[in-house]
């Protein structure tokens, strides 16, 4: 479910949501209409059509079109990827690689041992889909409406220390990482329980991942990321890349770049961090980003740091 990927088994969408302090819940619509409006429609499209694209690592972009139940067999697919000229595919791939290199849509190359430690060493383009995936607009809006509800749920659960300790007790026995976190959590509660419960300044940077079930056409949540909500930086770049490619080749592919939704996750994350720092009201406070010893995804993190420093200089 990485940002920019198209699932080879079903359609996927990534969403990055922010809650600073307490989010207000909104009413969500769970209607399951038999005719969904694609978020990335072509000029001529069929309902339920799912566009599947391989990654740039492939010598040839592999793709296929699946038409959902209820669509006539004679219905034409959105784009016949197998019918696209090889020369055009190679041009799009070339332009995508150049764009990714120029705009920092990169990760460390796993074949270079230094790529996770030294910036600028062993870089390679991020594993992305060459073109955006067709996705029902109604489900996209549903995911956005669910964001503040899940955000408030996670926020409330985080304040219930006993529930967290009890519900994760079995996990603690088999997972060293979770065990260590629970030990730290328990010590904090014991040392300063009253102050902890009174803490009014809380910030949650969340990413909720969804996929579209092929059989039911329902939006299903895959996971809710809280401790490591990555890919805000690279995710925004994928959106820009897709829009650029469709501006150049959309007419040939029958895809409309204007149907690609905006992605401002990096700016929103930076804004939330800056707001939390301001509310903390301590000029000596810092925003600390904890990373792994070897982090091939460092550029995604550096994008967030860069935007934060540029927009909110001390």
GUVO-506364 format. One line per field, with one value per residue: y, x, z of N, C-alpha, C in turn; residue number from 1. Coordinates in Angstrom, 3 decimals. Each point is the difference from the previous one (the first is absolute). Example, Ala and Ser with C-alpha at 12.3 -4.5 7.8 and 13.67 -1.06 7.14 Angstrom:
residues 2
nnorth (-5.690:1.050)
neast (13.190:-0.350)
nup (7.800:-0.720)
canorth (1.190:1.190)
caeast (-0.890:0.820)
caup (0.000:0.060)
cnorth (1.200:1.090)
ceast (0.900:-0.770)
cup (0.000:0.730)
i (1:2)
end
This chain:
residues 314
nnorth (-1.202:-0.074:1.223:0.136:-1.039:-0.776:-0.461:-1.138:0.164:1.230:0.894:0.913:0.579:0.916:0.151:1.239:-0.265:1.175:-0.203:1.250:-0.544:0.532:-1.042:0.736:-0.924:-0.699:0.250:-1.320:-0.025:-1.056:0.857:-1.093:1.083:-0.459:1.314:-0.246:1.243:-0.448:-0.061:-0.989:0.557:-0.761:0.437:-1.285:-0.221:-1.132:-0.079:0.057:0.711:-0.935:1.075:-0.972:0.610:-0.482:-0.302:1.085:-0.913:-0.127:-0.871:-0.637:1.065:-0.830:-0.223:0.107:-0.256:0.238:-0.588:0.758:-0.733:-0.381:-0.056:0.450:-1.238:0.641:0.376:1.160:-0.487:0.549:-0.783:-0.285:-0.312:-1.168:0.954:0.460:0.886:-0.944:0.698:0.099:-1.294:-0.215:0.827:-0.585:-1.211:0.382:0.626:-1.124:-0.690:0.794:0.044:-1.293:-0.067:0.825:-0.707:-0.899:-0.594:-0.128:-1.164:-0.539:-0.281:-1.041:0.156:1.195:-0.595:0.978:-0.488:-0.767:0.385:0.009:1.205:-0.214:-1.065:-0.604:1.101:-0.335:0.047:0.616:-1.147:0.627:0.261:-0.418:-0.500:0.974:-0.496:-0.559:0.939:-0.624:1.092:-0.728:-1.000:0.802:0.529:-1.258:-0.295:1.110:-0.412:-1.169:0.820:1.043:-0.938:-0.547:1.246:0.318:-1.094:0.166:1.259:-0.421:-0.939:0.951:0.520:-1.168:0.323:-0.227:0.595:0.922:0.069:-0.016:0.817:0.556:-0.509:-0.626:1.136:0.554:-1.162:0.378:1.282:-0.031:0.450:-0.708:-1.019:0.469:0.191:-1.166:-0.421:0.692:-0.447:-1.178:0.206:0.487:-0.969:-0.822:0.577:0.159:-0.845:0.809:0.327:-1.316:-0.269:0.998:-0.719:1.275:-0.089:-0.456:-0.684:-0.279:-0.625:-0.132:-1.260:0.113:-1.310:0.143:-0.996:-0.080:-0.604:-0.922:-0.819:0.697:0.447:-0.549:1.126:-0.681:0.208:0.249:1.226:0.323:0.815:-0.203:-1.066:-0.374:1.204:-0.871:0.485:0.897:-0.001:-1.304:-0.149:1.174:-0.508:-1.139:0.743:0.748:-1.143:-0.587:1.132:0.022:-1.300:0.203:1.050:-0.839:-1.045:0.811:0.830:-0.461:0.145:1.145:0.559:0.461:0.822:0.663:-1.293:0.322:-0.499:1.138:0.165:0.445:-1.309:0.239:0.898:-0.911:-0.979:0.787:0.355:-1.285:-0.348:0.969:-0.382:-1.272:0.359:0.729:-0.978:-0.692:1.110:-0.613:1.154:-0.761:-0.165:-1.271:-0.093:-1.136:-0.357:-1.088:-0.333:-0.947:-0.913:-0.877:1.147:-0.934:0.213:0.346:-0.108:-0.956:-0.379:0.069:-0.486:-0.775:-0.346:-0.146:-0.554:-0.719:-0.148:-0.287:-0.654:-0.613:0.941:-0.377)
neast (0.811:1.202:0.269:-0.939:-0.163:-0.123:-0.976:0.649:-0.660:0.145:-0.923:0.930:-0.157:0.943:-0.139:0.393:-0.282:-0.404:0.363:-0.243:0.328:-1.203:-0.203:-0.798:-0.829:-0.081:-1.172:0.111:0.165:-0.771:-0.559:-0.562:0.204:-0.807:-0.052:1.300:0.234:0.771:0.940:0.535:-1.121:-0.224:0.223:0.298:-0.871:0.294:-1.161:0.601:0.397:0.904:0.748:0.728:0.957:1.018:1.167:0.729:0.106:-1.201:0.566:-1.131:-0.756:-0.201:-1.069:-1.111:-1.084:-0.592:-1.054:-0.588:-0.616:-0.858:1.253:-0.591:0.051:-0.927:-0.107:0.391:1.224:0.392:1.039:0.240:0.534:-0.545:-0.875:0.574:0.381:0.898:0.064:-1.331:-0.087:0.949:-0.707:-1.141:0.547:0.562:-1.110:-0.601:0.979:-0.019:-1.334:0.003:0.985:-0.659:-1.050:0.959:-0.602:0.826:0.629:0.524:1.009:-0.799:0.440:-0.188:0.912:0.555:-0.929:0.053:1.267:0.442:-0.497:-0.706:0.105:0.162:-0.351:-1.281:-0.702:-0.953:-0.386:-0.288:-1.293:0.067:-1.216:-0.867:-0.527:-0.866:-0.702:-1.049:-0.492:-1.113:0.823:0.565:-1.182:-0.397:1.159:-0.201:-1.251:0.587:0.841:-0.812:-0.831:0.812:0.270:-1.266:-0.328:1.000:-0.397:-1.248:0.281:0.734:-1.140:-0.367:0.846:-0.991:-0.819:0.931:0.275:-1.298:-0.366:1.163:-0.570:-0.823:-0.194:-0.013:-0.616:-0.448:-0.174:1.313:-0.307:-1.117:0.731:0.983:-0.854:-0.540:1.250:0.349:-1.071:0.266:1.283:-0.365:-0.898:0.940:0.887:-0.844:-0.746:-0.049:1.278:0.221:-0.887:0.677:0.914:-0.034:1.302:-0.686:0.893:-0.864:1.024:-1.078:0.088:-1.132:0.207:-0.462:-0.839:-0.233:-0.952:0.586:-0.316:0.189:1.131:0.287:0.072:1.135:0.035:1.229:0.355:0.253:0.816:0.638:0.745:-0.339:-0.536:0.652:0.831:-0.053:1.317:0.232:-1.012:0.338:1.224:-0.521:-0.767:1.056:0.651:-1.033:-0.147:1.305:0.016:-1.110:0.650:1.031:-0.529:-0.726:0.234:1.249:-0.048:-0.607:0.995:-0.761:1.034:-1.056:-0.126:1.277:-0.399:-0.081:1.269:-0.402:0.214:1.053:-0.678:-0.965:0.864:0.651:-1.163:-0.336:1.205:-0.092:-1.243:0.389:1.050:-0.826:-0.892:1.106:0.201:0.981:0.662:0.262:-1.289:0.114:-0.097:-0.083:0.762:-0.560:1.206:-0.051:0.845:-0.623:-0.195:-0.443:-0.959:1.257:-0.139:-0.846:0.855:1.010:-0.918:-0.425:1.245:0.230:-1.180:0.215:1.275:-0.392:-1.062:0.713:0.781:0.987)
nup (0.000:-0.521:0.281:-0.899:0.796:-1.050:0.734:-0.056:1.127:0.387:-0.181:0.099:1.176:0.019:1.291:0.052:1.250:0.357:1.235:0.185:1.143:-0.014:-0.808:-0.750:0.494:-1.118:-0.502:-0.075:-1.293:0.193:-0.822:-0.480:-0.720:-0.913:0.060:0.049:0.352:-1.003:0.929:-0.714:-0.413:-1.033:-1.188:-0.145:0.968:0.630:0.648:1.168:-1.025:0.115:-0.042:-0.495:0.667:-0.699:0.557:0.253:0.959:-0.514:-0.807:0.161:-0.086:1.016:-0.696:0.667:-0.612:1.148:-0.496:0.911:0.913:-0.884:-0.447:-1.066:-0.466:-0.703:1.273:-0.484:0.224:1.142:0.188:-1.258:1.185:-0.344:-0.300:1.113:-0.861:-0.280:-1.118:0.074:0.283:-0.873:-0.763:0.379:-0.134:-1.133:-0.380:0.385:-0.569:-1.060:-0.029:0.251:-0.883:-0.804:0.391:0.109:-1.026:1.033:0.008:1.089:-0.794:0.125:-1.238:0.516:0.726:-0.696:-0.826:1.082:-0.243:-1.255:0.204:-1.092:0.782:-1.156:-0.631:0.102:-1.121:0.665:0.571:-1.102:-0.048:-1.243:0.184:0.240:1.100:-0.812:0.650:0.544:-0.512:-0.010:-0.332:-0.893:-0.300:-0.091:-0.595:-0.716:-0.146:-0.224:-0.630:0.167:-0.457:-0.898:-0.391:0.202:-0.689:-0.864:-0.062:0.016:-0.902:-0.567:0.453:-0.488:0.967:0.837:-0.855:-0.213:1.294:0.286:-0.973:0.379:1.081:-0.829:-0.671:1.198:0.158:-1.186:0.334:-0.225:-1.202:-0.122:0.423:-0.751:-0.985:0.295:0.089:-1.087:-0.635:0.526:-0.275:-1.177:-0.091:0.434:-0.795:-0.988:0.655:1.033:-0.131:-0.144:0.926:0.575:-0.645:-0.344:-0.098:-1.012:-0.664:-0.952:-0.550:-0.709:-0.368:-0.652:-0.114:-1.222:-0.237:-1.284:0.711:-0.754:1.002:1.107:-0.555:1.183:0.673:-0.003:1.307:-0.433:0.301:1.254:-0.661:1.145:0.211:-1.211:-0.039:-0.733:-0.912:0.967:0.180:-0.116:0.845:0.521:-0.039:0.456:0.791:0.299:0.195:0.581:0.663:0.207:0.277:0.703:0.484:0.010:0.633:0.747:-1.005:-0.014:1.333:-0.271:0.699:0.978:-0.105:-0.449:-0.260:-0.012:1.160:0.652:0.283:1.173:0.038:-0.771:-0.693:-0.012:-0.257:-0.851:-0.507:0.081:-0.452:-0.899:-0.224:0.039:-0.738:-0.730:-0.017:-0.225:-0.715:-0.643:-0.045:1.050:-0.212:-0.333:-1.313:0.648:-1.014:0.460:-0.436:-0.903:0.472:-0.751:-0.627:-0.833:0.882:0.167:-1.322:0.260:0.934:-0.863:-0.824:0.995:0.312:-1.297:-0.237:1.095:-0.342:-1.240:0.400:0.950:-0.521:0.774)
canorth (1.202:1.194:1.083:-0.029:-1.338:-0.576:-1.397:-0.921:-0.839:0.889:1.421:0.500:1.441:0.377:1.260:0.505:0.864:0.666:0.501:0.759:0.102:-0.835:0.177:-0.089:-1.051:0.373:-1.089:-0.641:-0.676:-1.335:-0.493:-0.882:0.150:-0.891:0.791:0.922:0.916:-0.168:1.201:0.276:-0.513:0.408:0.732:-1.008:-0.990:-0.940:-0.127:-1.128:-0.387:0.169:0.057:-0.564:0.346:-0.530:1.040:0.445:-0.954:-0.944:0.439:0.379:0.202:-1.032:0.506:-0.705:0.665:-0.890:0.624:-0.576:-0.676:0.879:0.714:-0.861:-0.550:0.757:1.326:0.251:0.387:1.397:0.110:-1.293:0.170:-0.896:0.570:1.214:-0.158:-0.175:1.231:0.946:-0.475:0.299:1.449:0.320:-0.522:0.860:1.286:-0.232:-0.183:1.307:0.834:-0.513:0.350:1.451:0.504:-0.671:-1.137:-1.040:-0.745:-0.589:-1.268:-1.080:-0.642:0.798:-0.053:1.342:0.816:0.283:0.804:1.218:0.641:0.201:-1.182:-1.159:0.342:-0.572:0.505:-0.739:-0.979:0.645:-0.353:0.941:0.809:-0.085:-1.053:0.434:-0.280:0.665:1.264:-0.094:-0.687:0.945:0.935:-0.750:-0.129:1.317:0.239:-0.884:0.414:0.589:-0.961:-0.893:0.798:0.199:-1.309:-0.289:0.954:-0.406:-1.256:0.287:0.531:-1.071:-0.809:-1.362:-0.725:-0.295:-1.024:-1.268:-0.518:-0.375:-0.854:-1.221:0.407:0.331:-1.218:-0.560:1.058:0.767:1.430:0.390:-0.179:1.146:1.169:-0.114:0.245:1.449:0.563:-0.307:0.810:1.389:0.091:-0.106:1.170:1.274:-0.378:1.124:0.955:-0.640:0.012:1.380:0.560:0.478:0.183:-1.293:0.060:-1.305:-0.012:-1.323:-0.407:-1.103:-0.653:-0.658:-0.674:-0.230:-1.431:-0.267:-0.709:0.794:1.403:0.795:0.546:-0.739:0.557:-0.976:0.286:1.390:0.229:1.083:0.148:0.257:0.419:0.453:0.260:1.289:0.703:-0.623:-0.121:1.241:0.024:-0.933:0.725:0.970:-0.755:-0.494:1.133:0.424:-0.988:0.068:1.255:-0.223:-1.173:-0.327:-0.086:-1.278:-1.095:0.169:0.272:1.428:0.385:0.835:-0.862:-0.447:0.877:0.611:-0.686:0.981:-0.670:0.500:1.313:-0.149:-0.575:1.060:0.977:-0.580:-0.005:1.390:0.402:-0.661:0.669:1.302:-0.221:-0.467:1.272:-0.092:0.309:-0.960:-1.293:-0.398:-1.090:-1.057:-1.086:-1.201:-0.817:-1.223:0.157:0.000:0.380:0.220:0.936:1.257:1.177:0.304:0.703:1.291:0.899:0.565:0.921:1.162:0.829:0.565:1.081:1.081:0.711:0.458:0.213:0.490)
caeast (-0.811:0.820:-0.564:0.312:-0.086:-1.272:-0.007:-0.219:-1.154:-1.153:0.342:0.385:0.170:0.649:-0.500:0.748:-0.899:0.588:-0.828:0.760:-0.837:-1.194:-0.743:-1.443:-0.522:-0.942:-0.860:0.516:-0.963:0.463:-0.833:0.705:-0.656:0.493:0.692:0.908:0.690:1.437:0.727:0.922:-0.667:0.459:-1.047:-1.037:0.319:-1.022:-0.047:0.685:1.227:1.176:1.207:1.120:1.254:1.186:0.898:1.020:1.096:-0.245:0.506:-1.206:-1.077:-1.023:-1.274:-1.180:-1.238:-1.032:-1.305:-0.759:-1.253:-1.078:0.394:-0.175:1.250:0.397:0.448:1.408:0.761:0.420:1.184:0.559:1.433:0.745:0.001:0.812:1.240:1.189:0.779:-0.641:0.264:1.391:0.100:-0.600:0.910:1.194:-0.359:-0.295:1.279:0.658:-0.751:0.239:1.366:0.097:-0.869:0.218:-0.890:1.022:0.299:1.323:0.090:0.331:1.238:1.119:-0.085:0.108:-1.147:-0.865:0.728:0.551:-0.874:0.580:0.752:-0.815:-1.420:-0.747:-1.376:-0.902:-0.827:-1.292:-0.799:0.265:-1.200:-0.924:-1.006:-1.391:-0.577:-1.301:0.044:-0.823:0.779:1.036:-0.644:-0.339:1.231:0.280:-0.983:0.318:1.258:-0.114:-0.607:1.075:0.973:-0.486:0.012:1.380:0.367:-0.629:0.609:1.350:-0.100:-0.454:1.184:-0.337:-0.488:1.146:0.825:-0.737:-0.287:1.250:0.766:0.434:0.965:1.236:0.752:0.616:0.582:0.928:-0.195:-1.210:0.286:0.789:-0.881:-0.924:0.772:0.195:-1.327:-0.347:0.838:-0.468:-1.247:0.303:0.754:-0.702:-1.313:-0.930:0.399:-0.191:-1.424:-0.432:0.671:-0.975:0.652:0.317:0.038:0.013:0.213:-0.528:-0.234:-0.950:0.100:-1.227:-0.034:-1.351:-0.242:-0.471:-1.275:-1.091:0.197:0.000:1.273:0.444:1.201:1.074:0.674:0.021:1.373:0.155:1.367:0.876:-0.877:0.958:-0.325:-0.635:0.883:0.037:-1.364:-0.347:0.762:-0.638:-1.141:0.530:0.530:-1.119:-0.642:0.917:-0.030:-1.282:-0.011:0.784:-0.422:-1.391:-0.811:0.316:-0.468:-1.414:-0.103:-0.130:0.802:-0.794:-0.748:0.878:-0.212:1.189:0.626:0.787:0.311:1.245:-0.275:-0.893:0.790:0.878:-0.852:-0.422:1.161:0.250:-1.083:0.231:1.153:-0.479:-0.888:0.814:0.392:1.329:0.922:1.105:-0.533:0.399:-0.747:0.988:-0.384:0.771:0.168:0.771:1.439:0.147:-1.320:-0.001:-1.082:0.356:-0.364:-1.380:0.095:0.657:-0.977:-0.801:0.863:0.289:-1.207:-0.224:0.967:-0.188:-1.261:-0.108:1.362:0.085)
caup (0.000:-0.048:-0.785:-1.413:-0.554:-0.383:0.396:-1.100:0.302:0.101:-0.035:1.315:0.146:1.248:0.521:1.136:0.739:1.156:1.091:0.981:1.180:-0.089:-1.248:0.127:-0.866:-1.047:-0.420:-1.196:-0.857:-0.347:-1.089:-0.928:-1.291:-1.041:-1.015:0.648:-0.902:0.204:0.384:-1.088:-1.187:-1.313:-0.691:-0.166:1.013:0.423:1.447:0.626:-0.693:0.842:-0.807:0.743:-0.648:0.657:0.483:-0.938:-0.040:-1.085:-1.294:-0.721:0.961:-0.114:0.486:-0.448:0.339:0.497:0.028:1.097:-0.294:-0.409:-1.202:-1.166:-0.514:-1.181:0.410:-0.271:1.189:0.042:-0.840:-0.384:0.222:-0.877:-1.336:-0.047:-0.751:0.839:-0.018:0.910:1.360:0.337:0.197:1.296:1.025:0.007:0.602:1.416:0.690:0.050:0.936:1.354:0.385:0.161:1.064:1.279:0.217:0.034:1.225:-0.047:-0.723:0.925:-0.440:0.505:1.457:0.573:-0.410:1.137:0.977:-0.583:-0.991:-1.320:-0.423:-0.359:-0.129:-1.109:0.042:0.883:-0.731:-0.198:-1.166:-1.078:-0.197:1.141:-0.027:-0.002:1.311:0.133:0.720:1.206:1.028:0.426:0.919:1.208:0.783:0.583:1.054:1.120:0.622:1.339:0.926:0.437:0.740:1.365:0.652:0.392:1.042:1.261:0.435:0.492:1.357:0.891:0.258:0.418:-1.169:-0.854:0.634:0.045:-1.339:-0.670:0.915:-0.692:-1.022:0.698:0.267:-1.208:-0.828:0.834:-0.233:0.729:1.421:0.447:0.001:1.130:1.224:0.079:0.266:1.385:0.886:-0.098:0.755:1.425:0.449:-0.109:-0.502:0.005:-1.029:-1.301:-0.320:-0.180:-1.171:-0.974:-1.296:-0.609:-1.459:-0.660:-1.448:-0.332:-1.386:-0.065:-1.307:-0.433:-1.293:-0.501:-0.147:-1.352:-0.007:0.569:-0.377:1.219:0.438:1.179:0.621:0.140:1.260:0.443:0.446:0.967:0.487:-1.139:-1.099:-1.008:-1.399:-0.290:-0.926:-1.319:-0.507:-0.695:-1.246:-0.932:-0.561:-0.967:-1.136:-0.803:-0.670:-1.061:-1.079:-0.703:-0.759:-1.216:-0.768:0.298:-1.216:-0.639:0.852:0.310:1.434:0.277:1.165:0.896:0.905:1.081:1.158:0.569:1.129:0.760:1.266:0.593:0.565:1.149:1.092:0.491:0.685:1.275:0.889:0.387:0.898:1.286:0.623:0.473:1.139:1.124:0.618:0.592:-1.099:-0.035:-0.437:-1.352:-0.633:-0.180:-0.897:0.326:-1.205:0.156:-0.211:-1.454:-0.501:-1.441:-0.308:0.658:-0.787:0.382:1.277:-0.231:-0.606:1.087:0.749:-0.843:-0.084:1.332:0.238:-0.964:0.226:1.387:0.512:1.382)
cnorth (1.262:1.054:-0.118:-1.368:-0.327:-1.466:-0.880:-0.955:0.829:1.435:0.489:1.509:0.262:1.335:0.394:1.026:0.559:0.291:0.726:0.264:-0.870:0.298:-0.147:-1.064:0.544:-1.217:-0.571:-0.669:-1.340:-0.596:-0.808:0.030:-0.941:0.749:1.067:0.875:-0.105:1.319:0.399:-0.484:0.435:0.758:-0.923:-1.118:-0.907:-0.086:-1.262:-0.403:0.310:-0.070:-0.481:0.225:-0.601:1.146:0.335:-0.969:-0.990:0.567:0.454:0.136:-1.040:0.542:-0.837:0.753:-1.030:0.770:-0.712:-0.657:1.021:0.797:-0.957:-0.445:0.797:1.385:0.174:0.408:1.457:0.227:-1.401:0.109:-0.879:0.562:1.267:-0.284:-0.083:1.274:1.035:-0.389:0.376:1.502:0.395:-0.458:0.897:1.328:-0.143:-0.143:1.323:0.883:-0.428:0.393:1.490:0.514:-0.761:-1.109:-1.264:-0.680:-0.524:-1.354:-1.098:-0.715:0.763:0.099:1.382:0.846:0.349:0.875:1.343:0.582:0.179:-1.184:-1.137:0.297:-0.672:0.509:-0.865:-0.968:0.504:-0.591:1.058:0.951:-0.141:-1.092:0.593:-0.426:0.761:1.260:-0.066:-0.676:0.885:0.978:-0.690:-0.133:1.321:0.312:-0.849:0.483:0.603:-0.950:-0.953:0.761:0.192:-1.314:-0.334:0.913:-0.426:-1.287:0.255:0.513:-1.051:-0.981:-1.443:-0.834:-0.401:-1.127:-1.364:-0.614:-0.466:-0.921:-1.253:0.318:0.269:-1.228:-0.512:1.048:0.923:1.502:0.514:-0.087:1.198:1.261:-0.021:0.236:1.498:0.686:-0.192:0.871:1.461:0.189:-0.014:1.261:1.268:-0.205:1.190:0.998:-0.560:0.077:1.411:0.637:0.373:0.173:-1.359:0.160:-1.410:0.170:-1.404:-0.254:-1.228:-0.573:-0.772:-0.729:-0.230:-1.494:-0.286:-0.640:0.881:1.458:0.923:0.497:-0.696:0.598:-1.106:0.184:1.490:0.245:1.205:0.225:0.317:0.321:0.595:0.310:1.245:0.741:-0.576:-0.107:1.232:0.086:-0.944:0.663:0.985:-0.697:-0.464:1.135:0.495:-0.953:0.068:1.316:-0.188:-1.106:-0.368:-0.166:-1.324:-1.175:0.074:0.246:1.505:0.369:0.816:-0.831:-0.560:0.943:0.566:-0.785:0.990:-0.572:0.566:1.350:-0.075:-0.583:1.076:1.037:-0.511:-0.005:1.411:0.487:-0.609:0.670:1.348:-0.152:-0.456:1.176:-0.093:0.211:-0.974:-1.379:-0.281:-1.086:-1.072:-1.108:-1.181:-0.899:-1.250:0.277:0.052:0.214:0.327:0.995:1.378:1.228:0.404:0.800:1.381:1.000:0.681:1.014:1.287:0.947:0.679:1.193:1.183:0.826:0.587:0.165:0.550:1.425)
ceast (0.852:-0.626:0.428:-0.093:-1.411:0.054:-0.264:-1.142:-1.263:0.474:0.340:0.088:0.644:-0.543:0.809:-0.858:0.680:-1.061:0.917:-0.947:-1.246:-0.766:-1.488:-0.531:-0.978:-0.834:0.512:-1.115:0.559:-0.843:0.834:-0.712:0.606:0.707:0.838:0.672:1.500:0.677:0.977:-0.622:0.687:-1.136:-1.171:0.323:-1.182:0.007:0.731:1.279:1.193:1.245:1.170:1.290:1.154:0.891:1.046:1.167:-0.157:0.549:-1.162:-1.106:-1.077:-1.299:-1.139:-1.225:-1.007:-1.302:-0.849:-1.288:-1.066:0.334:-0.094:1.339:0.510:0.529:1.489:0.720:0.415:1.179:0.502:1.516:0.834:0.093:0.820:1.321:1.206:0.836:-0.559:0.264:1.413:0.208:-0.533:0.910:1.225:-0.298:-0.273:1.287:0.748:-0.676:0.283:1.382:0.132:-0.757:0.121:-0.972:0.864:0.061:1.423:-0.037:0.452:1.298:1.245:-0.130:0.039:-1.247:-0.939:0.649:0.461:-0.953:0.733:0.777:-0.971:-1.482:-0.608:-1.433:-0.853:-0.847:-1.433:-0.747:0.229:-1.169:-0.921:-1.041:-1.403:-0.649:-1.312:0.088:-0.788:0.764:1.132:-0.577:-0.362:1.221:0.345:-0.959:0.290:1.215:-0.171:-0.602:1.061:1.039:-0.426:-0.015:1.398:0.441:-0.570:0.615:1.380:-0.008:-0.435:1.150:-0.304:-0.462:1.159:0.847:-0.688:-0.174:1.255:0.869:0.529:1.034:1.359:0.882:0.769:0.673:0.845:-0.216:-1.210:0.223:0.754:-0.860:-0.946:0.716:0.220:-1.312:-0.389:0.787:-0.450:-1.268:0.261:0.675:-0.841:-1.413:-0.949:0.327:-0.240:-1.461:-0.516:0.595:-1.017:0.594:0.438:-0.035:0.057:0.177:-0.338:-0.050:-0.891:0.004:-1.274:0.215:-1.456:-0.179:-0.637:-1.382:-1.155:0.024:-0.059:1.409:0.397:1.298:1.028:0.728:-0.082:1.364:0.079:1.458:0.973:-0.854:0.848:-0.648:-0.839:0.824:-0.025:-1.395:-0.439:0.718:-0.602:-1.198:0.462:0.532:-1.127:-0.678:0.862:-0.054:-1.299:-0.155:0.703:-0.577:-1.470:-0.873:0.236:-0.574:-1.497:-0.240:0.048:0.737:-0.799:-0.793:0.866:-0.179:1.309:0.525:0.927:0.438:1.251:-0.217:-0.881:0.740:0.890:-0.800:-0.423:1.147:0.301:-1.052:0.193:1.151:-0.424:-0.852:0.776:0.589:1.313:1.014:1.165:-0.462:0.427:-0.943:1.016:-0.555:0.924:0.054:0.813:1.479:0.329:-1.381:0.063:-1.079:0.265:-0.492:-1.450:-0.009:0.639:-0.952:-0.836:0.816:0.245:-1.189:-0.273:0.925:-0.207:-1.249:-0.110:1.398:-0.032:0.538)
cup (0.000:-0.891:-1.445:-0.630:-0.450:0.371:-1.203:0.289:0.160:0.032:1.394:-0.015:1.342:0.448:1.213:0.704:1.239:1.048:0.959:1.154:-0.181:-1.276:0.249:-0.945:-1.014:-0.361:-1.307:-0.776:-0.419:-1.126:-0.975:-1.342:-1.019:-1.108:0.693:-1.048:0.245:0.344:-1.090:-1.310:-1.279:-0.649:-0.318:0.977:0.282:1.510:0.452:-0.711:0.888:-0.863:0.832:-0.760:0.776:0.445:-1.043:-0.089:-1.144:-1.303:-0.872:1.031:-0.230:0.551:-0.519:0.467:0.468:0.067:1.041:-0.458:-0.385:-1.242:-1.180:-0.542:-1.187:0.352:-0.219:1.281:-0.079:-0.935:-0.299:0.086:-0.913:-1.412:-0.124:-0.697:0.934:0.069:0.950:1.449:0.433:0.221:1.375:1.133:0.129:0.698:1.498:0.805:0.133:1.042:1.440:0.500:0.285:1.215:1.317:0.320:0.005:1.366:-0.124:-0.692:0.962:-0.384:0.443:1.514:0.644:-0.232:1.148:1.050:-0.551:-1.045:-1.324:-0.533:-0.321:-0.103:-1.227:0.100:0.918:-0.828:-0.134:-1.185:-1.068:-0.220:1.204:-0.204:-0.001:1.309:0.144:0.860:1.303:1.136:0.508:1.026:1.309:0.908:0.682:1.148:1.235:0.790:1.394:1.025:0.536:0.819:1.452:0.773:0.509:1.133:1.353:0.540:0.599:1.434:1.018:0.225:0.349:-1.193:-0.914:0.574:-0.033:-1.391:-0.728:0.856:-0.698:-1.079:0.627:0.207:-1.216:-0.885:0.872:-0.134:0.778:1.499:0.565:0.072:1.198:1.325:0.201:0.376:1.463:0.982:-0.006:0.817:1.501:0.529:0.035:-0.529:-0.085:-1.101:-1.394:-0.426:-0.251:-1.256:-1.078:-1.392:-0.529:-1.514:-0.560:-1.495:-0.480:-1.502:0.007:-1.412:-0.323:-1.325:-0.377:-0.252:-1.355:-0.027:0.456:-0.431:1.208:0.308:1.299:0.529:0.221:1.330:0.303:0.630:0.931:0.381:-1.128:-1.218:-1.119:-1.341:-0.248:-1.047:-1.399:-0.609:-0.769:-1.342:-1.039:-0.673:-1.070:-1.247:-0.914:-0.761:-1.167:-1.190:-0.792:-0.750:-1.341:-0.887:0.197:-1.230:-0.716:0.782:0.280:1.475:0.242:1.284:1.007:1.006:1.129:1.189:0.523:1.194:0.704:1.344:0.670:0.669:1.232:1.201:0.621:0.786:1.374:1.006:0.504:0.992:1.388:0.749:0.585:1.254:1.236:0.765:0.774:-1.120:-0.113:-0.463:-1.441:-0.509:-0.358:-0.891:0.258:-1.233:0.321:-0.271:-1.484:-0.605:-1.486:-0.419:0.604:-0.762:0.237:1.298:-0.164:-0.657:1.078:0.795:-0.787:-0.077:1.338:0.243:-0.946:0.298:1.401:0.601:1.421:0.028)
i (1:2:3:4:5:6:7:8:9:10:11:12:13:14:15:16:17:18:19:20:21:22:23:24:25:26:27:28:29:30:31:32:33:34:35:36:37:38:39:40:41:42:43:44:45:46:47:48:49:50:51:52:53:54:55:56:57:58:59:60:61:62:63:64:65:66:67:68:69:70:71:72:73:74:75:76:77:78:79:80:81:82:83:84:85:86:87:88:89:90:91:92:93:94:95:96:97:98:99:100:101:102:103:104:105:106:107:108:109:110:111:112:113:114:115:116:117:118:119:120:121:122:123:124:125:126:127:128:129:130:131:132:133:134:135:136:137:138:139:140:141:142:143:144:145:146:147:148:149:150:151:152:153:154:155:156:157:158:159:160:161:162:163:164:165:166:167:168:169:170:171:172:173:174:175:176:177:178:179:180:181:182:183:184:185:186:187:188:189:190:191:192:193:194:195:196:197:198:199:200:201:202:203:204:205:206:207:208:209:210:211:212:213:214:215:216:217:218:219:220:221:222:223:224:225:226:227:228:229:230:231:232:233:234:235:236:237:238:239:240:241:242:243:244:245:246:247:248:249:250:251:252:253:254:255:256:257:258:259:260:261:262:263:264:265:266:267:268:269:270:271:272:273:274:275:276:277:278:279:280:281:282:283:284:285:286:287:288:289:290:291:292:293:294:295:296:297:298:299:300:301:302:303:304:305:306:307:308:309:310:311:312:313:314)
end
